């Protein structure tokens, strides 16, 4: 009888211990603190979902959301334009952080108002880190879109996983003109850029 009791107790301890380890690893309550629940330390998660048919989504040509838990000094969103593999524009859309490495736990929500993803005039982005919020609207230069035909676009083509500081996680990318127009997680590779007449890339980077 005692042996059976000990076996049951051991099984309960193993299950309970495993559950607590999982909750801690995923930053769920009671281990969440100020971190984003459901995301392990040092990772980024792509929360891009199919656009829902509500009034807000109908006003956005493209949009997305990412969440993260990472020790870093800064999270920033940039807008780059390439002519083949030569970068001709590098603009800051918004950023959040400090001068030293801290715990950055939050999410980034971005959207392109309008109805035509191939003719954006503005990009809006909000970064939330704990109780701090950074919100900006970036005006897209008029000479970027509309000059070249044969356009493709892709939204958040990266996979969930460990954050590599300095890596550019694509939020929205456009390929235009002559050449191979595929957009993927290797869009920044030199050979990929050379194959496209023009590339426009909106991305987030952790430093």
HELIX and SHEET records of a PDB file:
HELIX    1   1 UNK A    2  UNK A   25  1                                  24    
HELIX    2   2 UNK A   57  UNK A   59  5                                   3    
HELIX    3   3 UNK A  190  UNK A  194  1                                   5    
SHEET    1   A 6 UNK A 132  UNK A 139  0                                        
SHEET    2   A 6 UNK A 122  UNK A 129 -1                                        
SHEET    3   A 6 UNK A  86  UNK A 113 -1                                        
SHEET    4   A 6 UNK A  60  UNK A  83 -1                                        
SHEET    5   A 6 UNK A  43  UNK A  46 -1                                        
SHEET    6   A 6 UNK A 161  UNK A 162 -1                                        
SHEET    1   B 7 UNK A 132  UNK A 139  0                                        
SHEET    2   B 7 UNK A 122  UNK A 129 -1                                        
SHEET    3   B 7 UNK A  86  UNK A 113 -1                                        
SHEET    4   B 7 UNK A  60  UNK A  83 -1                                        
SHEET    5   B 7 UNK A 196  UNK A 206 -1                                        
SHEET    6   B 7 UNK A 168  UNK A 179 -1                                        
SHEET    7   B 7 UNK A 152  UNK A 155 -1                                        
END                                                                             
